[in-house]
């Protein structure tokens, strides 16, 4: 029997899906409070955001910090392992921009690849 537990499958299973890339992208910029994700990622539901953050935390890419305040404040940030994914996010962003240009797909201007910011 052939095992499909290969590097590419592990990669896709860990960071694949509609929202994980955006969550990781925004966390690569700064720590984010739970409520701030909703303005950064319009359309994401509370359940999906919670599930995605829990999965990323379980997989060791994101850490959750609870501040003992009233009301409680929760912030998410990348772990060292999550930081190691940032160069891959940048490559994904560059490829997506190239693909969008080739296929004449309109892009949302909110996301800037790291090299685009350095040029600006």
N, CA, C and O of each residue as an XYZ file, in Angstrom:
480
protein
N       0.845     -1.179      0.000
C       0.000      0.000      0.000
C       0.893      1.246      0.000
O       1.872      1.309      0.742
N       0.560      2.215     -0.815
C       1.328      3.448     -0.935
C       0.805      4.462      0.079
O      -0.400      4.693      0.177
N       1.718      5.059      0.823
C       1.348      6.101      1.764
C       1.363      7.454      1.056
O       2.290      7.764      0.307
N       0.351      8.234      1.296
C       0.287      9.575      0.711
C       0.680     10.627      1.727
O       0.332     11.799      1.586
N       1.401     10.209      2.748
C       1.872     11.134      3.774
C       3.212     11.711      3.328
O       4.241     11.521      3.977
N       3.169     12.420      2.202
C       4.373     12.997      1.618
C       4.467     14.473      2.001
O       3.515     15.049      2.527
N       5.612     15.071      1.735
C       5.815     16.473      2.066
C       4.748     17.388      1.493
O       4.247     18.272      2.189
N       4.398     17.183      0.231
C       3.404     18.062     -0.397
C       2.029     17.874      0.230
O       1.300     18.849      0.415
N       1.664     16.638      0.559
C       0.361     16.403      1.203
C       0.335     16.967      2.623
O      -0.669     17.533      3.055
N       1.430     16.810      3.335
C       1.509     17.389      4.682
C       1.379     18.902      4.595
O       0.664     19.515      5.388
N       2.065     19.500      3.638
C       1.983     20.952      3.418
C       0.542     21.386      3.168
O       0.031     22.278      3.844
N      -0.111     20.753      2.195
C      -1.477     21.135      1.828
C      -2.436     20.897      2.983
O      -3.325     21.715      3.223
N      -2.275     19.801      3.696
C      -3.160     19.520      4.824
C      -2.972     20.520      5.961
O      -3.921     20.806      6.692
N      -1.766     21.051      6.121
C      -1.481     21.972      7.213
C      -1.918     23.392      6.898
O      -2.516     24.052      7.747
N      -1.633     23.878      5.688
C      -1.899     25.294      5.393
C      -2.886     25.500      4.265
O      -3.134     26.635      3.858
N      -3.449     24.426      3.758
C      -4.413     24.548      2.677
C      -5.760     25.029      3.175
O      -6.017     25.063      4.378
N      -6.592     25.390      2.265
C      -7.929     25.859      2.593
C      -8.106     27.307      2.201
O      -7.154     27.986      1.817
N      -9.322     27.763      2.303
C      -9.677     29.092      1.816
C      -9.060     30.220      2.630
O      -8.703     31.251      2.060
N      -8.920     30.061      3.948
C      -8.556     31.196      4.800
C      -7.191     31.109      5.456
O      -6.659     32.138      5.872
N      -6.607     29.941      5.566
C      -5.359     29.813      6.332
C      -4.230     30.669      5.766
O      -3.460     31.256      6.527
N      -4.123     30.745      4.453
C      -3.083     31.569      3.854
C      -3.218     33.033      4.246
O      -2.229     33.686      4.578
N      -4.446     33.548      4.208
C      -4.676     34.945      4.605
C      -4.422     35.151      6.093
O      -3.837     36.158      6.492
N      -4.854     34.214      6.904
C      -4.611     34.320      8.348
C      -3.110     34.382      8.609
O      -2.640     35.238      9.358
N      -2.367     33.482      7.994
C      -0.913     33.466      8.185
C      -0.265     34.723      7.617
O       0.671     35.258      8.211
N      -0.754     35.197      6.476
C      -0.210     36.421      5.885
C      -0.356     37.595      6.858
O       0.616     38.297      7.137
N      -1.554     37.804      7.365
C      -1.771     38.940      8.268
C      -0.986     38.776      9.562
O      -0.484     39.759     10.107
N      -0.874     37.553     10.060
C      -0.074     37.333     11.269
C       1.412     37.520     11.003
O       2.174     37.780     11.934
N       1.837     37.392      9.751
C       3.245     37.630      9.443
C       3.583     39.117      9.539
O       4.754     39.488      9.622
N       2.554     39.965      9.527
C       2.753     41.407      9.624
C       2.775     41.888     11.077
O       3.520     42.804     11.425
N       1.947     41.256     11.924
C       1.819     41.673     13.319
C       0.917     40.707     14.079
O       0.222     39.886     13.481
N       0.939     40.815     15.408
C      -0.015     40.074     16.234
C      -1.395     40.678     16.009
O      -1.530     41.881     15.785
N      -2.406     39.838     16.069
C      -3.763     40.296     15.759
C      -4.741     39.803     16.804
O      -4.711     38.641     17.212
N      -5.611     40.706     17.231
C      -6.712     40.325     18.118
C      -7.783     39.621     17.303
O      -7.945     39.879     16.111
N      -8.497     38.746     17.949
C      -9.521     37.959     17.268
C     -10.481     38.849     16.486
O     -10.753     38.586     15.314
N     -10.989     39.885     17.116
C     -12.000     40.733     16.471
C     -11.461     41.461     15.248
O     -12.232     41.814     14.355
N     -10.154     41.692     15.188
C      -9.574     42.425     14.062
C      -9.489     41.583     12.783
O      -9.373     42.127     11.685
N      -9.546     40.265     12.932
C      -9.539     39.418     11.739
C     -10.756     39.683     10.863
O     -10.679     39.552      9.641
N     -11.879     40.054     11.473
C     -13.108     40.237     10.705
C     -13.015     41.417      9.751
O     -13.608     41.375      8.673
N     -12.286     42.473     10.117
C     -12.116     43.588      9.189
C     -11.043     43.276      8.148
O     -11.106     43.770      7.022
N     -10.060     42.457      8.520
C      -9.007     42.079      7.580
C      -9.488     41.047      6.560
O      -9.056     41.051      5.407
N     -10.384     40.168      6.999
C     -10.873     39.085      6.139
C     -12.404     39.128      6.123
O     -13.058     38.305      6.763
N     -12.971     40.091      5.387
C     -14.431     40.163      5.325
C     -14.997     38.864      4.757
O     -14.454     38.294      3.811
N     -16.075     38.419      5.341
C     -16.715     37.206      4.848
C     -16.382     35.968      5.654
O     -17.084     34.963      5.546
N     -15.324     36.010      6.466
C     -15.010     34.851      7.289
C     -15.988     34.823      8.470
O     -16.247     35.852      9.094
N     -16.516     33.657      8.762
C     -17.454     33.541      9.871
C     -16.690     33.264     11.168
O     -15.531     32.848     11.145
N     -17.351     33.500     12.281
C     -16.733     33.266     13.583
C     -16.338     31.799     13.733
O     -15.249     31.489     14.216
N     -17.225     30.903     13.321
C     -16.934     29.473     13.451
C     -15.714     29.081     12.621
O     -14.831     28.375     13.108
N     -15.665     29.534     11.376
C     -14.555     29.177     10.498
C     -13.252     29.778     11.025
O     -12.227     29.098     11.065
N     -13.288     31.055     11.431
C     -12.084     31.681     11.965
C     -11.583     30.925     13.188
O     -10.392     30.632     13.299
N     -12.488     30.610     14.099
C     -12.115     29.872     15.308
C     -11.514     28.514     14.953
O     -10.483     28.126     15.503
N     -12.157     27.792     14.037
C     -11.654     26.475     13.619
C     -10.271     26.582     12.982
O      -9.374     25.801     13.300
N     -10.103     27.551     12.083
C      -8.827     27.702     11.384
C      -7.711     28.081     12.359
O      -6.607     27.543     12.277
N      -7.997     29.004     13.280
C      -6.986     29.395     14.272
C      -6.619     28.221     15.178
O      -5.446     28.029     15.501
N      -7.621     27.432     15.591
C      -7.347     26.255     16.426
C      -6.484     25.247     15.681
O      -5.567     24.665     16.262
N      -6.772     25.035     14.397
C      -5.971     24.092     13.611
C      -4.540     24.593     13.454
O      -3.592     23.820     13.595
N      -4.377     25.882     13.164
C      -3.036     26.445     13.012
C      -2.270     26.415     14.329
O      -1.055     26.218     14.347
N      -2.992     26.613     15.433
C      -2.367     26.534     16.756
C      -1.962     25.083     17.056
O      -0.857     24.827     17.534
N      -2.855     24.153     16.775
C      -2.568     22.728     16.978
C      -1.370     22.274     16.150
O      -0.575     21.445     16.596
N      -1.246     22.821     14.944
C      -0.156     22.448     14.048
C       1.143     23.198     14.348
O       2.153     22.992     13.676
N       1.112     24.071     15.361
C       2.332     24.722     15.818
C       2.751     25.955     15.046
O       3.873     26.433     15.216
N       1.867     26.490     14.191
C       2.212     27.666     13.400
C       1.784     28.973     14.065
O       2.361     30.029     13.804
N       0.772     28.894     14.923
C       0.188     30.081     15.551
C       0.146     29.865     17.056
O      -0.094     28.760     17.543
N       0.385     30.954     17.776
C       0.226     30.883     19.230
C      -0.850     31.874     19.660
O      -1.036     32.929     19.055
N      -1.539     31.503     20.707
C      -2.643     32.286     21.252
C      -2.211     32.810     22.608
O      -1.729     32.056     23.453
N      -2.388     34.113     22.810
C      -2.037     34.710     24.089
C      -3.282     35.357     24.680
O      -3.907     36.220     24.064
N      -3.626     34.921     25.886
C      -4.776     35.453     26.595
C      -4.285     36.463     27.625
O      -3.462     36.136     28.480
N      -4.787     37.678     27.541
C      -4.435     38.724     28.494
C      -5.480     38.744     29.597
O      -6.678     38.786     29.318
N      -5.031     38.714     30.860
C      -5.984     38.685     31.987
C      -6.587     40.062     32.238
O      -6.232     40.746     33.198
N      -7.492     40.450     31.371
C      -8.177     41.731     31.471
C      -9.672     41.465     31.481
O     -10.131     40.356     31.209
N     -10.417     42.514     31.802
C     -11.868     42.417     31.726
C     -12.330     43.481     30.742
O     -12.132     44.668     31.001
N     -12.936     43.102     29.626
C     -13.121     41.732     29.146
C     -11.794     41.141     28.679
O     -10.866     41.881     28.354
N     -11.700     39.819     28.643
C     -10.446     39.177     28.241
C     -10.063     39.566     26.805
O     -10.919     39.702     25.931
N      -8.786     39.736     26.595
C      -8.261     40.055     25.264
C      -7.405     38.883     24.813
O      -6.590     38.360     25.573
N      -7.603     38.479     23.563
C      -6.836     37.374     22.981
C      -6.118     37.905     21.746
O      -6.715     38.566     20.896
N      -4.823     37.603     21.664
C      -4.042     37.954     20.485
C      -3.392     36.707     19.920
O      -3.000     35.797     20.650
N      -3.291     36.690     18.611
C      -2.637     35.585     17.920
C      -1.382     36.107     17.243
O      -1.344     37.243     16.770
N      -0.363     35.272     17.201
C       0.876     35.603     16.508
C       1.478     34.317     15.967
O       1.054     33.216     16.317
N       2.478     34.481     15.106
C       3.159     33.313     14.563
C       4.184     32.780     15.553
O       4.839     33.549     16.256
N       4.313     31.487     15.603
C       5.396     30.847     16.357
C       6.663     30.915     15.487
O       6.617     31.399     14.356
N       7.776     30.434     16.017
C       8.992     30.356     15.202
C       8.753     29.475     13.977
O       9.216     29.789     12.880
N       8.035     28.381     14.167
C       7.708     27.506     13.039
C       6.829     28.249     12.033
O       7.020     28.115     10.824
N       5.880     29.023     12.523
C       5.036     29.835     11.647
C       5.843     30.879     10.896
O       5.583     31.143      9.722
N       6.826     31.478     11.572
C       7.696     32.462     10.909
C       8.479     31.815      9.771
O       8.772     32.467      8.768
N       8.818     30.536      9.921
C       9.566     29.851      8.864
C       8.726     29.689      7.602
O       9.267     29.387      6.538
N       7.421     29.883      7.700
C       6.519     29.776      6.552
C       6.414     31.088      5.774
O       5.919     31.083      4.647
N       6.861     32.202      6.335
C       6.717     33.511      5.693
C       7.365     33.558      4.307
O       6.742     34.078      3.381
N       8.585     33.040      4.118
C       9.135     33.059      2.750
C       8.261     32.298      1.748
O       8.187     32.679      0.579
N       7.612     31.244      2.190
C       6.725     30.485      1.307
C       5.489     31.317      0.981
O       5.019     31.308     -0.156
N       4.962     32.034      1.969
C       3.834     32.945      1.716
C       4.206     33.973      0.652
O       3.408     34.274     -0.235
N       5.415     34.504      0.746
C       5.849     35.502     -0.226
C       5.946     34.913     -1.631
O       5.571     35.565     -2.605
N       6.445     33.691     -1.737
C       6.525     33.024     -3.039
C       5.119     32.757     -3.575
O       4.864     32.938     -4.765
N       4.209     32.326     -2.700
C       2.826     32.091     -3.113
C       2.196     33.383     -3.622
O       1.477     33.377     -4.621
N       2.465     34.482     -2.935
C       1.924     35.781     -3.322
C       2.460     36.188     -4.704
O       1.702     36.630     -5.568
N       3.758     36.035     -4.895
C       4.364     36.375     -6.186
C       3.779     35.531     -7.316
O       3.455     36.051     -8.384
N       3.644     34.228     -7.074
C       3.086     33.350     -8.092
C       1.639     33.749     -8.392
O       1.234     33.798     -9.553
N       0.868     34.031     -7.349
C      -0.523     34.438     -7.545
C      -0.639     35.716     -8.361
O      -1.532     35.837     -9.200
N       0.251     36.667     -8.123
C       0.241     37.901     -8.909
C       0.578     37.623    -10.370
O      -0.049     38.180    -11.271
N       1.562     36.768    -10.605
C       1.943     36.407    -11.971
C       0.786     35.703    -12.670
O       0.481     35.987    -13.828
N       0.152     34.790    -11.960
C      -0.990     34.064    -12.514
C      -2.143     35.015    -12.820
O      -2.763     34.915    -13.879
N      -2.435     35.940    -11.899
C      -3.522     36.898    -12.104
C      -3.261     37.748    -13.349
O      -4.177     38.021    -14.125
N      -2.024     38.157    -13.530
C      -1.673     38.954    -14.701
C      -1.848     38.135    -15.978
O      -2.406     38.625    -16.960
N      -1.375     36.902    -15.967
C      -1.473     36.039    -17.145
C      -2.918     35.710    -17.500
O      -3.250     35.558    -18.675
N      -3.772     35.600    -16.497
C      -5.175     35.213    -16.712
C      -6.131     36.394    -16.663
O      -7.346     36.212    -16.736
N      -5.591     37.610    -16.539
C      -6.392     38.831    -16.484
C      -7.431     38.772    -15.358
O      -8.617     39.036    -15.559
N      -6.939     38.416    -14.167
C      -7.783     38.338    -12.980
C      -7.549     39.595    -12.151
O      -6.408     39.944    -11.848
N      -8.628     40.265    -11.790
C      -8.513     41.467    -10.957
C      -8.128     41.066     -9.546
O      -8.684     40.117     -8.991
N      -7.161     41.796     -8.952
C      -6.671     41.472     -7.614
C      -7.155     42.503     -6.607
O      -7.424     43.656     -6.946
N      -7.258     42.061     -5.370
C      -7.548     42.933     -4.247
C      -6.239     43.619     -3.857
O      -5.234     42.941     -3.637
N      -6.233     44.919     -3.770
C      -5.005     45.664     -3.478
C      -4.554     45.599     -2.035
O      -3.512     46.163     -1.701
N      -5.305     44.929     -1.158
C      -4.970     44.887      0.265
C      -3.705     44.084      0.544
O      -2.974     44.398      1.484
N      -3.438     43.076     -0.238
C      -2.293     42.192     -0.009
C      -1.136     42.637     -0.881
O      -1.277     42.789     -2.095
N      -0.005     42.841     -0.260
C       1.224     43.187     -0.969
C       2.285     42.158     -0.616
O       2.534     41.894      0.560
N       2.906     41.581     -1.625
C       4.017     40.663     -1.383
C       5.154     41.441     -0.772
O       5.251     42.653     -0.964
N       6.014     40.768     -0.041
C       7.099     41.449      0.667
C       8.000     42.234     -0.276
O       8.438     43.331      0.072
N       8.291     41.700     -1.467
C       9.173     42.421     -2.390
C       8.502     43.664     -2.946
O       9.184     44.635     -3.277
N       7.159     43.655     -3.055
C       6.433     44.827     -3.546
C       6.547     45.978     -2.548
O       6.681     47.137     -2.940
N       6.494     45.649     -1.249
C       6.584     46.684     -0.229
C       7.972     47.311     -0.213
O       8.108     48.515      0.008
N       9.008     46.497     -0.446
C      10.364     47.016     -0.430
C      10.620     47.947     -1.601
O      11.388     48.902     -1.485
N       9.964     47.663     -2.754
C      10.129     48.491     -3.926
C       9.419     49.827     -3.766
O       9.873     50.845     -4.289
N       8.304     49.822     -3.040
C       7.476     51.025     -2.914
C       8.142     52.104     -2.092
O       7.567     53.175     -1.898
